[in-house]
Amino acid sequence: MSEKHDAQVGPVMLFSANRKDVAAFYADVLGLAADDDADATWMDAANAKVVVHDESDPKTPSEVRMQPGFVVWFGVTDVRAAYDKAKRAGRAVGEFHGDFFFAKDPDGRYIGVYTLEDDHGHSHDH
């Protein structure tokens, strides 16, 4: 690697029609502490958050919600610049939400990108 970046990984997100059961699985089997919100359950692993969203989450484009597996999030210091780069490359998915957006890598995997700023309008930790 030739250049240092300040990006961070996390949270890891998944969508489920059975959010409560899926969250209970990760809590019971892996011992993750869970905090249940109205539309998502946030869990703490040692090095990242894991969040289980309802599959009807309105801020997430449907193609991202329907992806099997996990959506990995990357925290960056300039989320707007990252969005602009993703949009120019034709890789942005959906709208820019001010402090986060979704993108699709060349192999078709969806990711989330969020700002590393402390006060970015969410009541949860990343």
C-alpha positions as CSV (number, residue, x, y, z in Angstrom):
1,M,0.0,0.0,0.0
2,S,1.4,3.3,-1.0
3,E,-0.9,5.7,0.8
4,K,-2.3,5.9,4.3
5,H,-6.1,6.4,4.6
6,D,-8.1,7.3,7.6
7,A,-11.1,5.1,6.7
8,Q,-12.5,2.8,9.3
9,V,-14.6,-0.3,8.8
10,G,-17.9,-0.7,10.6
11,P,-20.7,-1.2,11.2
12,V,-21.6,-4.5,9.4
13,M,-25.2,-4.3,8.4
14,L,-27.8,-6.9,7.3
15,F,-31.5,-6.8,6.5
16,S,-34.0,-9.3,7.6
17,A,-37.8,-9.9,7.6
18,N,-37.1,-11.7,10.9
19,R,-35.0,-9.0,12.5
20,K,-35.7,-10.0,16.1
21,D,-34.9,-13.7,15.5
22,V,-31.7,-12.9,13.6
23,A,-30.6,-10.4,16.3
24,A,-31.3,-13.0,19.0
25,F,-29.2,-15.5,17.1
26,Y,-26.1,-13.2,17.1
27,A,-26.7,-12.3,20.7
28,D,-27.2,-15.9,21.9
29,V,-24.6,-17.7,19.8
30,L,-21.9,-15.0,19.7
31,G,-22.7,-13.2,22.9
32,L,-23.1,-9.8,21.3
33,A,-24.8,-7.2,23.5
34,A,-27.9,-5.9,21.7
35,D,-29.7,-2.6,21.7
36,D,-33.1,-2.8,20.0
37,D,-34.4,0.3,18.3
38,A,-37.7,0.8,16.4
39,D,-36.3,-0.3,13.0
40,A,-32.9,-1.8,13.8
41,T,-31.0,-3.8,16.4
42,W,-27.5,-2.6,17.1
43,M,-25.0,-5.1,18.6
44,D,-21.5,-4.7,19.9
45,A,-18.6,-6.9,18.8
46,A,-15.1,-6.3,20.1
47,N,-14.0,-4.4,17.0
48,A,-17.2,-3.3,15.2
49,K,-20.9,-2.8,15.4
50,V,-23.3,-5.3,13.8
51,V,-26.7,-3.9,12.9
52,V,-29.8,-5.9,11.8
53,H,-32.3,-3.7,10.0
54,D,-35.9,-4.4,9.0
55,E,-35.9,-5.3,5.3
56,S,-38.3,-2.3,4.8
57,D,-35.8,0.3,5.9
58,P,-36.8,3.4,3.9
59,K,-33.4,5.1,3.8
60,T,-31.7,2.1,2.1
61,P,-32.3,1.5,-1.6
62,S,-34.2,-1.8,-2.2
63,E,-31.3,-3.3,-4.2
64,V,-29.1,-2.9,-1.1
65,R,-31.8,-4.3,1.3
66,M,-32.3,-7.4,-0.9
67,Q,-28.6,-8.3,-1.1
68,P,-28.0,-11.6,0.7
69,G,-25.2,-11.4,3.2
70,F,-23.8,-8.4,4.9
71,V,-23.3,-4.7,4.0
72,V,-19.9,-3.5,5.3
73,W,-19.7,0.2,6.2
74,F,-16.6,2.4,5.8
75,G,-16.2,5.6,7.8
76,V,-14.3,8.4,6.0
77,T,-13.4,11.9,7.0
78,D,-15.0,13.5,3.9
79,V,-18.1,11.6,3.1
80,R,-19.3,14.2,0.5
81,A,-16.0,13.9,-1.5
82,A,-16.4,10.1,-1.3
83,Y,-19.9,10.3,-2.6
84,D,-18.9,12.6,-5.4
85,K,-16.2,10.2,-6.5
86,A,-18.6,7.2,-6.3
87,K,-21.2,9.1,-8.3
88,R,-18.7,10.1,-11.0
89,A,-17.6,6.5,-11.3
90,G,-21.3,5.4,-11.6
91,R,-21.0,3.5,-8.4
92,A,-23.3,5.5,-6.0
93,V,-26.6,3.8,-5.2
94,G,-29.5,5.9,-4.2
95,E,-29.3,9.4,-2.7
96,F,-26.7,11.2,-0.6
97,H,-28.2,11.4,2.9
98,G,-25.9,14.2,4.2
99,D,-23.8,11.9,6.4
100,F,-23.9,8.6,4.6
101,F,-24.5,6.9,1.2
102,F,-24.5,3.5,-0.4
103,A,-22.2,2.4,-3.3
104,K,-21.6,-0.7,-5.3
105,D,-18.1,-2.1,-6.0
106,P,-17.1,-3.5,-9.4
107,D,-18.0,-7.0,-8.4
108,G,-21.5,-5.9,-7.4
109,R,-21.1,-5.8,-3.6
110,Y,-23.0,-3.0,-1.8
111,I,-21.2,-1.0,0.8
112,G,-22.2,1.9,3.1
113,V,-20.0,4.9,3.5
114,Y,-20.5,7.3,6.5
115,T,-18.8,10.3,8.0
116,L,-16.4,9.9,10.8
117,E,-17.5,13.3,12.3
118,D,-18.7,12.9,15.9
119,D,-21.9,14.9,15.5
120,H,-23.6,13.7,12.3
121,G,-27.2,13.5,13.2
122,H,-27.5,9.9,14.3
123,S,-28.3,8.8,17.9
124,H,-26.1,5.6,17.6
125,D,-22.4,4.9,17.6
126,H,-20.7,3.6,14.5
